[in-house]
């Protein structure tokens, strides 16, 4: 990977173009810091809820863990690949997206990511506040919401370094709590609980579990470079990929297993994931509830910080702190309104995320590796990169028949299959089409330069 793949100096007079660029002299982080950040932010409530959902599909123990692991690995590969861009650009992930989709073409994606981070911030706040409400044994819900949101807001206002320190501490705290929960689970219900080892296989159920686990970890992709941009340009891509993948994937899979164990033991269909945790752990319930609460804080510190990065990448030159305060206030309102219908909303939200994120990631990754392999030292100056936008839109359009976002819409092919695989279709189509269009453009530029 070349050190000077792009020339950012040529646009130094454009304050919007250089917004939030981290100078090389200020990049003091090490790749190992990414492991702890992604470990803490994924050993959390979203993954725990996926494990609870997986139990409802009644597959065998081994089959369920295989489905969870496949989805987690696939999503982890995308997150780790996106993280490679940070050291090269020194920019937030959505800001980098404007070099792929164009100065104006990438703005819409930044706005979509702002909505995405707001959504995740709200959903994590719902679960964390629910856990805190049960821990305090209070019928009032507004105070746990306020405590949850204000703590995250304080972390975000204090800034990137504080978040990194917090995530490293949470890695140890949440990791210890996870060990206690798993040890208690195995002692109480055994290795596989009441589930058959393999059971009757269902391709549809298997596919849904893969989809859920993939959806969650993949959705971190638009955040990735927000945190790797603090690494020096010469940082090892291999180390970055390995540490991000390991931190995120291990934590995500472990938290899903914890949720699966609690689901097996309680057979709960509660709309509040904190309730089965409390029921299962009994006298040790506070450990589990604080696990969910602190996990929510760990995930939301990243959500709120990246939320401000996303809207700034769209060209909104407002102080990051003011953006965070506004979004926190909005999240309080949304959390209070929506906490009662968590499971239905969560399932729908996961799939809606896939529809815009997956083909976007495909185009971003292909663009990054094509241009690094060609050693192009030209800045992307297009207002709209029609090739990237076309590949992205075609990827989404082709995937529509494969979509199955709950009861909203069932595509004709999804109806036959019984499962939503549209995200894999949109990723493959967008990646292949953009590779063809961009290499054709690149070869034309090289030919013109030689002649």
Residue pairs with C-beta under 8 A, 6 or more apart in sequence:
1 84
1 88
1 237
1 372
2 372
2 375
2 377
3 233
3 234
4 377
5 88
5 371
5 372
5 375
5 376
5 377
6 88
6 89
6 99
6 377
6 378
6 379
6 380
7 377
7 378
7 379
8 18
8 21
8 89
8 90
8 379
10 379
11 17
11 18
11 379
12 18
15 317
16 315
16 317
17 103
19 95
19 312
19 313
19 315
19 317
20 91
20 92
20 95
20 309
20 312
20 313
21 89
21 90
21 91
22 90
22 91
22 229
22 230
23 90
24 90
24 232
24 233
26 230
27 87
27 90
27 229
27 230
27 231
27 232
27 233
28 230
29 164
29 230
29 231
30 231
31 231
31 235
31 236
31 239
31 240
31 243
32 243
33 164
33 168
34 83
34 227
34 228
34 231
34 240
34 243
34 244
34 247
35 243
35 244
35 246
35 247
36 164
36 167
36 168
36 171
36 247
37 163
37 164
37 167
37 168
37 227
37 247
37 302
38 79
38 220
38 244
38 247
38 248
38 251
39 167
39 171
39 175
39 247
39 248
39 250
39 251
40 166
40 167
40 168
40 170
40 171
40 174
40 251
40 298
41 167
41 220
41 248
41 251
41 298
41 299
41 301
41 302
42 217
42 220
42 247
42 248
42 249
42 251
42 252
42 255
42 299
43 170
43 171
43 174
43 175
43 178
43 251
43 252
43 254
43 255
43 295
43 298
44 124
44 174
44 251
44 255
44 295
44 296
44 298
44 299
45 124
45 127
45 128
45 131
45 255
45 273
45 292
45 295
45 296
45 299
46 120
46 123
46 124
46 127
46 216
46 255
46 299
47 213
47 216
47 217
47 251
47 252
47 253
47 255
47 256
47 259
48 255
48 256
48 258
48 259
48 262
48 273
48 277
48 292
48 295
49 127
49 259
49 273
49 342
49 343
49 346
50 68
50 212
50 213
50 216
50 256
50 259
51 68
51 255
51 256
51 257
51 258
51 259
51 260
51 261
51 262
51 263
52 259
52 260
52 262
52 263
52 268
52 273
52 276
53 209
53 212
53 259
53 263
53 343
53 347
54 64
54 67
54 68
54 209
54 212
54 213
54 256
54 259
54 260
54 263
55 64
55 259
55 260
55 263
55 264
55 267
56 263
56 269
57 64
57 202
57 205
57 208
57 209
58 199
58 205
59 67
59 195
59 199
59 201
59 202
59 205
59 206
59 209
60 195
60 196
60 197
60 198
60 199
60 200
60 201
61 191
61 192
61 193
61 195
61 196
61 197
61 198
61 199
62 197
62 198
63 198
63 199
63 201
63 206
64 195
64 209
64 260
65 257
65 260
66 206
67 206
67 207
67 209
67 210
67 213
68 209
68 210
68 213
68 253
68 256
68 257
68 260
69 213
69 253
70 210
70 213
70 214
71 209
71 210
71 211
71 212
71 213
71 214
71 215
71 217
72 213
72 214
72 217
72 249
72 252
72 253
72 256
73 249
74 210
74 214
74 218
75 213
75 214
75 215
75 216
75 217
75 218
75 219
75 220
75 249
75 252
76 217
76 244
76 245
76 248
76 249
76 252
77 245
78 217
78 218
78 221
78 361
78 365
79 217
79 218
79 220
79 221
79 224
79 244
79 245
79 248
80 224
80 240
80 241
80 242
80 244
80 245
80 248
81 241
81 365
82 93
82 221
82 222
82 224
82 225
82 361
82 364
82 365
83 224
83 225
83 227
83 228
83 240
83 241
83 244
84 228
84 237
84 240
84 241
84 368
85 93
85 96
85 224
85 225
85 228
85 364
85 368
86 93
86 224
86 225
86 226
86 227
86 228
86 229
86 230
86 231
87 228
87 229
87 231
87 232
87 233
87 234
87 235
87 240
88 233
88 368
88 372
89 95
89 96
89 99
89 225
89 229
90 229
90 233
91 225
91 229
92 225
92 226
92 229
92 306
92 309
92 310
92 312
92 313
93 221
93 222
93 223
93 224
93 225
93 226
93 306
93 309
94 106
94 109
94 110
94 113
94 222
94 309
94 310
94 313
94 314
95 110
95 309
95 312
95 313
96 225
96 364
97 106
97 109
97 110
97 222
97 313
97 360
97 364
98 105
98 106
98 107
98 110
98 313
99 106
99 379
99 380
100 106
100 363
100 364
100 367
100 368
100 380
100 385
100 388
101 109
101 363
101 384
101 385
101 388
101 389
101 392
102 380
102 382
102 383
102 384
102 385
102 388
102 389
103 381
103 382
103 383
104 383
104 384
105 382
105 383
105 384
105 385
105 388
105 389
106 313
107 314
107 315
109 356
109 360
110 310
110 311
110 313
110 314
111 310
111 311
111 314
112 356
113 222
113 306
113 310
113 313
114 307
114 310
114 311
114 314
116 219
116 222
116 310
116 353
116 357
117 223
117 303
117 304
117 306
117 307
117 310
118 307
118 327
118 330
118 331
118 334
119 349
119 353
120 219
120 299
120 300
120 303
121 152
121 300
121 303
121 304
121 307
121 327
121 331
122 331
122 334
122 335
122 338
123 342
123 345
123 346
123 349
124 296
124 299
124 300
124 303
125 145
125 148
125 149
125 152
125 296
125 300
125 331
125 332
125 335
126 335
126 338
126 339
126 342
127 272
127 273
127 274
127 292
127 296
127 342
128 144
128 148
128 292
128 293
128 295
128 296
128 297
128 300
129 141
129 144
129 145
129 147
129 148
129 296
129 335
129 339
130 141
130 144
130 272
130 273
130 274
130 275
130 292
130 339
130 342
131 274
131 277
131 289
131 290
131 292
131 293
131 296
132 144
132 147
132 148
132 289
132 293
133 140
133 141
133 144
133 274
134 274
134 275
134 278
134 285
134 289
135 285
135 286
135 289
135 290
135 293
136 144
138 144
141 336
141 339
142 336
145 332
145 335
145 336
145 339
146 332
148 293
148 296
148 297
148 300
148 335
149 328
149 331
149 332
149 335
150 328
151 297
152 297
152 300
152 301
152 303
152 304
152 328
153 304
153 324
153 325
153 328
155 162
155 163
155 166
155 297
155 301
155 304
156 163
156 301
156 304
156 305
156 308
156 321
156 324
157 321
157 324
157 325
160 227
160 230
160 305
163 301
163 302
163 305
164 227
166 297
166 298
166 301
167 298
167 301
167 302
170 294
170 295
170 297
170 298
173 294
174 291
174 294
174 295
174 298
177 287
177 288
177 290
177 291
177 294
178 254
178 255
178 258
178 291
180 284
180 287
181 258
181 261
181 281
181 287
181 288
181 291
182 254
182 257
182 258
182 261
184 281
184 284
185 258
185 261
185 262
185 265
185 280
186 261
188 265
188 280
189 261
189 264
189 265
192 264
193 261
193 264
193 265
194 264
195 264
203 419
204 417
204 418
204 419
207 417
207 418
207 419
207 420
207 421
208 419
208 420
211 350
211 351
211 354
211 419
211 420
211 421
211 423
212 347
212 350
213 252
213 253
213 256
214 423
215 350
215 351
215 353
215 354
215 423
216 252
216 350
217 248
217 249
217 252
218 354
218 357
218 358
218 361
218 423
219 350
219 353
219 354
219 357
220 248
221 357
221 361
222 306
222 310
222 357
222 360
222 361
223 302
223 306
224 244
226 302
226 305
226 306
226 309
227 302
228 240
228 244
231 240
255 295
259 273
261 280
262 268
262 276
262 277
262 280
262 288
263 276
265 280
266 276
266 279
266 280
268 275
268 276
268 279
270 276
271 340
271 341
271 342
271 343
271 344
272 339
272 342
273 292
273 342
274 289
274 292
277 285
277 288
277 289
277 291
277 292
278 285
278 288
278 289
279 285
280 288
281 287
281 288
304 324
304 327
304 328
305 324
307 323
307 324
307 327
308 320
308 323
308 324
308 327
309 320
311 318
311 323
312 318
312 320
312 323
316 323
338 345
344 406
347 406
348 405
348 406
348 408
351 403
351 404
351 405
351 406
351 420
351 423
352 405
354 420
354 422
354 423
354 426
355 396
355 399
355 403
355 405
355 422
355 423
355 426
356 396
358 395
358 423
358 424
358 426
358 427
358 430
359 391
359 392
359 395
359 396
359 399
359 426
359 427
359 429
359 430
360 392
360 430
361 427
362 391
362 395
362 426
362 427
362 428
362 430
362 431
362 434
363 388
363 391
363 392
363 395
363 430
363 431
363 434
365 431
366 431
366 434
366 435
366 438
367 388
367 434
367 438
370 435
370 438
370 439
370 442
371 442
374 442
374 446
376 442
376 445
378 445
387 434
387 437
387 438
387 441
388 434
388 438
390 433
390 437
391 429
391 430
391 431
391 433
391 434
391 437
392 430
392 434
394 429
394 430
394 433
395 425
395 426
395 427
395 428
395 429
395 430
395 431
395 433
396 426
396 430
398 425
398 426
398 429
399 422
399 423
399 425
399 426
399 429
400 411
400 422
401 411
401 412
401 413
401 414
402 411
402 413
402 414
402 417
402 420
402 421
402 422
402 425
403 409
403 410
403 411
403 414
403 420
403 422
404 410
404 411
404 414
404 415
404 419
404 420
404 422
405 420
411 422
414 420
414 421
414 422
